[in-house]
Amino acid sequence: MKLNGQSMDRASILITALPYIQKFYGKTIVIKYGGNAMINEELKEAVIEDIVLLSLVGIKVVFVHGGGPEINDLLKKIGKKSEFIQGLRYTDDETIDVVQMVLAGKINKNLVSKIQDKGGKALGICGLDSDLLVAKRHEKDGLDFGYVGDIIGVNVGIINDAIERNYIPVVATVAKGEDGHAYNINADTAAAKIAAALQAEKLILLTDVRGLLRDKNDENTLIETVKLTDVEALEKEGIISGGMIPKVECCVEANKSGVSRSHIIDGREKHSILIELLSDEGIGTMFI
């Protein structure tokens, strides 16, 4: 029986992916999941399919997630207004309870369930488990951010245990404070710290733009590769600005701490993770 064109195309895609599967086999990839890909069901399904496929071909995936929109929704339902200071959610006692319930509860367990529905093995954990993430209170410009934390310690034993048992660790970014209290942690920062502690091959941040743009109003001006030595100049030019600053800082910190490559990729594109990892063209911005 002669193969049709579509079957040949599929075979060609698999052959193209082969050297990348060989390259990353047994390596650890940390993926931060957030943005549009978390709230669009079609995109969510594609992300879950991507990480299950990577796991099944022998790539060790650590899946770190945020959940800002769902936290906003629950706070609204209980009549509590969300307040932000310098882009960070002010987190009082009531808010940290909501953050912990939503991140370590609803979102984390839903993601675990979806991964298992696709044939993967997943284990839901949060930064409080086995002191995975240890934090101190965030302080800046004398402002009070409440229970917002900066990570001062990462203990990845629980992640390594999960990986050794062929589970995909799904990590909610709530940390244990020095004072024993739970702290709200930025998911990008947590993913970068975890990637560094694991000495991961790659850190991938899913976001809602194509990557780092030379002109933020023109998605055709994507900068595909950035050397760490170029970052300071790009900041001075204003190319790295606004919400891209902390994401770039996470990538830079991860690379300086031993992560081979860091990427900011477009989570609005279906299967963007597979395109980045297992194809010739790649997607987004890579930091080297």
Residue pairs with C-beta under 8 A, 6 or more apart in sequence:
3 11
16 278
16 279
16 280
17 274
17 278
17 279
20 277
20 278
20 279
21 57
21 58
21 59
21 278
24 54
24 59
24 201
24 202
24 277
25 57
25 58
25 59
26 58
26 59
26 60
27 59
27 60
27 200
27 201
27 202
28 60
28 61
28 62
28 163
28 198
28 199
28 200
28 201
29 54
29 59
29 60
29 61
29 62
29 200
29 201
29 202
29 203
29 204
29 277
30 62
30 64
30 191
30 194
30 195
30 198
30 200
30 202
30 203
30 204
30 259
31 51
31 61
31 62
31 63
31 64
31 191
31 204
31 206
31 273
32 64
32 65
32 66
32 187
32 188
32 190
32 191
32 203
32 204
32 205
32 206
33 47
33 63
33 64
33 65
33 66
33 111
33 206
33 267
34 65
34 66
34 67
34 68
34 187
34 188
34 205
34 206
34 207
34 267
35 206
35 207
35 208
35 267
35 268
36 43
36 208
36 267
36 268
37 43
37 44
37 46
37 47
37 206
37 267
37 268
38 44
38 65
38 66
38 67
38 69
38 107
39 69
40 268
42 270
43 267
43 268
43 270
44 114
45 114
46 270
46 271
47 206
47 267
47 273
48 111
48 114
48 115
48 118
48 120
49 118
49 271
50 271
50 272
50 273
50 274
51 61
51 63
51 115
51 120
51 168
51 273
52 115
52 118
52 119
52 120
52 168
53 274
54 61
54 273
54 274
54 277
55 61
55 120
55 121
55 166
55 168
56 119
56 120
59 277
60 163
61 168
62 159
62 163
62 168
62 169
62 171
62 194
62 195
62 198
62 200
63 111
63 115
63 122
63 168
63 169
63 170
63 171
64 171
64 173
64 187
64 190
64 191
64 194
65 103
65 107
65 108
65 111
65 170
65 171
65 172
65 173
65 187
66 103
66 173
66 186
66 187
66 188
67 102
67 103
67 107
67 172
68 89
70 102
70 106
70 107
71 82
71 89
71 98
71 99
71 102
71 103
72 82
74 98
74 101
74 102
75 81
75 82
75 95
75 98
76 82
78 98
80 94
80 95
80 98
82 89
83 89
83 90
84 90
85 143
85 144
85 145
86 140
86 141
86 143
87 243
88 138
88 145
88 148
88 186
89 95
89 99
89 148
89 184
90 144
90 145
90 146
90 148
91 99
91 145
91 146
91 147
91 148
91 183
91 184
92 146
92 147
93 147
95 146
95 147
95 184
96 146
96 147
96 181
96 182
96 183
96 184
99 174
99 182
99 184
100 126
100 174
100 182
103 126
103 172
103 173
103 174
104 124
104 126
104 128
104 172
104 174
107 172
108 124
108 125
108 126
108 170
108 172
109 124
111 122
111 124
111 170
112 122
112 123
112 124
112 170
115 121
115 122
115 168
115 170
116 122
120 168
121 166
121 167
121 168
122 167
122 168
122 169
122 170
123 162
123 167
123 168
123 169
123 170
124 170
124 172
125 132
125 158
125 159
125 162
125 169
125 170
125 171
125 172
126 132
126 171
126 172
126 173
126 174
127 133
127 135
127 171
127 172
127 173
127 174
127 175
127 176
127 185
127 190
128 174
128 175
128 176
128 182
129 158
130 155
130 157
130 158
131 153
131 155
131 176
132 154
132 155
132 156
132 158
132 159
132 171
132 175
133 151
133 153
133 154
133 173
133 174
133 175
133 176
133 185
133 190
133 193
133 194
134 151
134 152
134 153
134 154
134 155
134 175
134 176
134 177
134 178
135 149
135 150
135 151
135 152
135 175
135 176
135 177
135 178
135 183
135 185
136 149
136 150
136 152
136 177
136 178
137 145
137 147
137 148
137 149
137 150
137 177
137 179
137 183
138 145
138 148
138 149
138 150
139 145
147 177
147 181
147 182
147 183
147 184
148 183
148 184
148 185
149 175
149 177
149 183
149 184
149 185
150 189
151 175
151 185
151 189
151 190
151 193
152 178
154 193
154 194
154 196
154 197
155 197
156 194
156 197
156 198
158 169
159 169
159 171
159 194
159 198
160 198
162 168
162 169
163 169
171 190
171 194
173 184
173 185
173 186
173 187
173 190
174 182
174 183
174 184
174 185
175 182
175 183
175 185
175 190
176 182
176 183
177 183
186 246
188 205
188 246
188 247
188 250
189 246
189 250
191 203
191 205
191 250
192 203
192 250
192 251
192 253
192 254
192 259
192 262
193 253
194 200
195 202
195 203
195 254
195 257
195 259
195 262
196 253
196 254
196 257
196 258
196 259
199 258
199 259
200 254
200 259
200 260
201 259
201 260
201 261
202 259
202 260
202 261
202 262
202 263
202 277
203 250
203 251
203 254
203 259
203 261
203 262
203 263
204 262
204 263
204 265
204 273
204 276
204 277
205 247
205 250
205 251
205 262
205 263
205 264
205 265
206 265
206 266
206 267
206 272
206 273
207 247
207 264
207 265
207 266
207 267
208 266
208 267
208 268
209 219
209 244
209 264
209 266
210 219
210 222
210 266
210 283
210 284
211 222
211 223
211 224
211 263
211 264
211 265
211 266
211 283
211 284
211 285
212 222
212 223
212 226
212 234
212 239
212 240
212 244
212 248
212 264
212 285
213 219
213 221
213 222
213 223
213 239
214 221
214 222
214 223
214 239
215 221
216 241
216 242
216 244
222 284
222 285
223 234
223 239
223 285
224 282
224 284
224 285
224 286
225 285
225 286
225 287
225 288
226 234
226 248
226 285
226 286
226 287
226 288
227 287
227 288
228 252
228 255
228 256
228 287
228 288
231 240
231 248
231 252
234 240
235 241
235 245
240 248
244 264
247 264
248 264
248 287
250 262
251 262
251 263
251 264
251 287
252 262
252 287
254 262
255 261
255 262
255 287
255 288
261 286
261 287
261 288
262 286
262 287
263 276
263 284
263 285
263 286
263 287
264 284
264 285
264 287
265 272
265 273
265 276
265 283
265 284
265 285
266 272
266 283
266 284
269 275
269 283
272 283
272 284
275 281
275 282
275 283
276 282
276 283
276 284
